[in-house]
Amino acid sequence: MKIDPPDSDRMSLTQPQMRALLDLALDAQMSTSDAFGRRMEAQSALDELGARAGASTAGMLDRVAEDALSIPELQTVKELAKCLIADANATPREREAAQLLYHASTAAALCVNGTKISGEPIQDCREAYLRLSAVFPGEPLGDLFARAAAWTVLLNQNR
Amino acid sequence: MRQDPHPQRAIRGTQSPDRFFPATSWTLVRRAAQKGQDPNAVNEFIERYYIGVTAFIATIVQDDTLAEELTHEFFEARIIDSRRMLEAASQEKGRFRDLLKTTLRHFVIDRHFRRLKKQRETEVEPDGLPGAWDTIEINKEFAKAEHALIRGWGETLLLRALARTKERCEERGQQEHFEMFKRRYIDDPDQPPSFHEVGLPFSIDEKIARSRIVTVVTQFRAVLLELIRNDAGVERSPRDEILDLLATL
């Protein structure tokens, strides 16, 4: 038997390509490691929790992040989020998603001329917003938290 | 992807029974080691290890042409002509890749270093003890070469998984799904496009683009894990094998 000469049509992979594909196989890239995935995951958890509580939460994170809601609407969202956080049957994943909605609603209100709709200390809010802006980089949600964090500095200075 | 030469059909006039889900390494070795070798098994064996063997040899000899030459020599001498390595293979003795590494090591020492020494007109004076060649001052190069072998083996697995995934997508009329997957994870892994950017040329939004890509990823993952399980056997989890592969990059 003879070994054939090489076939130049065959592809090969560079190291970054191999790394990307192996990461995929480890499930390291798709589910929650990018901001988009995390937002989708949070919205999905929120929808499950909302459905059990009889509340519609469809697309709520997006709407809050897009500055599409008025202050009274944001207050309603915040109260809904509080109810969902308190749901005794909520899983840790669902509770985390409800907390995200809570922070998103207070951050969105803050971005409307610095309106504060939560009783939490401004420093605590700032820390939460900075942390969440890093969790959703490049997403409207991350941008919302970054803007709200800037508002907390402004409010602190004016106190 | 860069183009790199290596034999697609290693032995003329033969076809692997299944290009994508071949037998396990041990089944393959048994078939290739039989008297009156099964040409499909030999062909499959060469395809599976060609990139890795070439990478191993190239790391030592530092010359692509010579590496290619020695790779062919290795397969001819140790697999096609003598079958010694295949006959010595036994699942109880450990992983097949370890046997391959040892055989390659001896082959390179035998062919390449003897050749070099001859060129320098010095006598080859191994001390005649078993394993004596292993202790000569080339261990560092061999460690690198072993990494290259594993990386080459991993590259072959990934290429096969990609080919199989592409074929499955085509069977299901999901060519665009595969194309989006390729754009997102293969074309430029250092700066992967967003799902939004991937979807644009196909006039679909990021949610649909993501969902289609997830479909392909799920298939790709299943194919790759099966290939790894087939090749590495059941002693180790595919996850550990993947972590080993990542460590070589």
Interface residues (C-beta under 8 A of the other chain):
Chain A: M1 K2 I3 D4 P5 P6 D7 S8 D9 R10 M11 S12 L13 T14 Q15 P16 Q17 M18 R19 A20 L21 L22 D23 L24 A25 L26 D27 Q29 M30 F36 G37 M40 G138
Chain B: M1 R2 Q3 D4 P5 H6 P7 Q8 R9 A10 I11 R12 P39 V42 I46 I51 E68 H72 F75 E76 I80 R151 G154 E155 L158 L159 A161 L162 Y185 I186 P189 D190 P192 S194 F195 E206 K207 R210 V214 V217 F220 R221 L224 L225 P238 R239 I242 L243 L245 L246 L249
